[in-house]
Each structure stands twice: as structure tokens, then as C-alpha cells.
Amino acid sequence: MAAILGIISISLPRQIHIQRHIIVNASLEDTYEQLSDLRNWPKWLPGRHSNASKLVSYAGPSVGASLNWTSQRRSVGQGTVTIVSAEPPRKLVTDLEFEKSDKAHSTFTLEETEEGTKLTWHLEKYMGDNPIRKFSGLLIDSTVGEEFEDGLANIKKEVESKNVLTDN
């Protein structure tokens, strides 16, 4: 059985891609501000309800800023997000490092549309050649994708509620 699973895993992708988007009823600049300032992330990060994220280091809303977190949820664990590239107000790129040297690359893109700002969250993660990791990669889209949807909804709520307060 293990040999069959090993053979099947050869055809599975080594890299996974997850992408979700949402329309935010706010400007590109207001939406980007929510993303580029890592002090805002604990307000909208998926899993924030399990254990508040801890801001350990902060260098400002620019390249090099980082946020460390710890979660009581085993599936989330500890990690660090670091801004590695920024093109205000249209793109923010981060590197994610999780426990056990697990890494991923995340990109937020913002596009002005008639409905509002289209915010897209994209994640790329190298799963390697390990058959178990490659099989688990098949499930990540549904589990992490759901967390992305929650996070995007939280961003939308944060940005839109801020606009309501400042527009009045």
C-alpha cells in the first residue's frame, strides 16, 4: 500500500497555490494601510479568536517590518510574518515562517474596481517530495482557504468600519 501511495505522490504537485479575494468598499489607500501596518494584523488575522497574536518586533509599515505570533491552536502554532516587498497602494509581499522551519510566501494585491477595492490574498508554499506532505497539500486549499476567507472578511470589516467613523 505504501508503495502505491508513493507512486501516486510522484504526480502530486510540490508547490501549492491558494488564492481568495474580496471586494472592500473603501479606497486602495485605506485598504492598503490596513495591510501595510503590521500592528493592524492581530485585528484581522485568521485564528485571532483562539489567542491574541503577540507583536514582538515592529519596524514600521515598510519592508523589513515583522510580526511574531503564538497561538494556542496546534495547527497555527508559532510563526513570523515579514514584509519583503511593498508597492503602495497596490501590492504587499510577505514571507511566512512557521515552526519546524516551514515557510510560505504570501502576496496581497489591490485593484480598483467599480464595486470598490478588489483585495486578493495569494499564498505559495513548497511541499517538497515527501509523499505525506504532498498529500496534505491537497487538503490545504480547503482549510487554509477558509481561513483566508475569514481573514479577508475581517479586513473588510476593519477597513469599512474605519471609513464609516471617519466619513461622518
Protein Blocks (a to p, Z undefined) as FASTA:
>chain_A
ZZmmmmmmmmpcfbdcddddddddbdfklmmmmmmmmklmmmmgghklmoccddfbdgbj
aehiacddddfblklmpaddddfbdcdfkbccdddddehhiacdddddddddfkbccddd
dddddebjafklmmmmmmmmmmmmmmmmmmmmmmmmmmmmmmmmmmZZ
